[in-house]
């Protein structure tokens, strides 16, 4: 069975990115299906990478540790992420602002 192992997003100018203490950050207001980010799936490790464009390496990336629904729009998700230093190339196909890296379990 396949699962999402990584999520890449276009996030220009660090829109709705908030630095937190102890190497964490929040990034918000994403449309991601909750079935991809259940606690069981987060325990296996899902990374999140922010890019200015699909052609550029990520400028901020890390492992999703938690998430909450946006109070502004319950269909959107705000992620809490433990930052990592290694920049990432864009993964995933599609014409939109998101790309998913899928792995077989």
C-alpha positions in Angstrom: 0.0 0.0 0.0 1.3 3.5 -0.9 1.6 6.4 1.5 2.7 10.0 1.4 6.3 10.2 2.6 6.8 13.9 1.7 4.9 17.0 0.7 6.4 19.8 -1.3 4.6 23.2 -1.6 5.1 26.5 -3.3 5.2 29.1 -0.5 6.4 32.5 -1.8 7.9 35.0 0.6 7.4 32.7 3.6 3.7 33.4 3.6 2.1 32.2 6.8 5.4 30.7 8.0 6.0 31.2 11.7 9.3 30.3 13.5 8.8 28.6 16.8 11.2 27.8 19.7 13.6 24.7 19.7 14.0 24.4 15.9 10.3 24.2 15.0 8.2 26.2 12.6 4.5 26.4 11.5 3.3 26.6 8.0 -0.3 27.1 7.4 -3.4 27.1 5.3 -2.7 24.1 3.1 -5.2 21.8 1.5 -4.0 18.3 2.4 -6.4 15.3 2.7 -6.5 14.3 6.4 -6.2 10.6 5.4 -2.6 11.3 4.4 -1.6 12.8 7.7 -3.2 10.5 10.4 -1.2 10.0 13.6 -0.2 6.5 12.5 1.2 7.9 9.2 3.0 10.8 10.9 4.7 8.3 13.2 6.3 6.8 10.1 7.7 10.2 9.2 6.4 12.6 6.6 8.6 15.5 5.6 7.3 18.9 4.4 9.4 21.2 2.2 8.7 24.9 1.2 9.9 26.2 -2.1 9.7 29.6 -3.9 9.4 27.8 -7.2 9.4 24.1 -8.3 12.8 24.7 -9.9 14.5 25.9 -6.7 15.7 23.9 -3.7 13.5 24.2 -0.7 14.3 27.1 1.6 12.7 25.5 4.7 12.0 21.8 5.4 11.5 19.3 8.2 9.4 16.5 9.6 5.7 17.0 10.3 5.1 16.5 14.0 1.6 17.7 14.4 -1.2 19.6 12.6 -4.4 21.5 13.3 -7.3 22.8 11.3 -7.2 26.4 10.4 -9.7 28.5 12.4 -10.1 30.7 9.3 -11.0 27.8 7.0 -11.6 24.3 8.5 -10.7 22.7 5.1 -7.1 23.9 5.5 -4.3 22.6 7.6 -1.6 24.3 9.7 1.5 22.0 10.2 4.0 22.1 13.1 7.3 20.9 11.7 10.7 20.1 13.2 13.2 21.9 10.9 16.0 20.1 9.1 18.9 21.8 7.4 19.2 19.8 4.2 17.5 21.6 1.3 15.5 19.4 -1.1 14.7 19.2 -4.8 11.0 19.4 -5.8 9.3 15.9 -5.8 5.9 15.1 -7.2 4.0 15.8 -10.4 1.1 18.1 -11.2 0.5 21.6 -12.2 -0.5 23.0 -8.8 1.2 24.3 -5.7 1.7 20.9 -4.1 3.7 17.8 -4.9 3.6 14.5 -3.0 6.4 11.9 -2.7 4.7 8.4 -2.5 6.4 5.3 -1.0 5.2 1.7 -0.9 5.0 0.3 2.6 
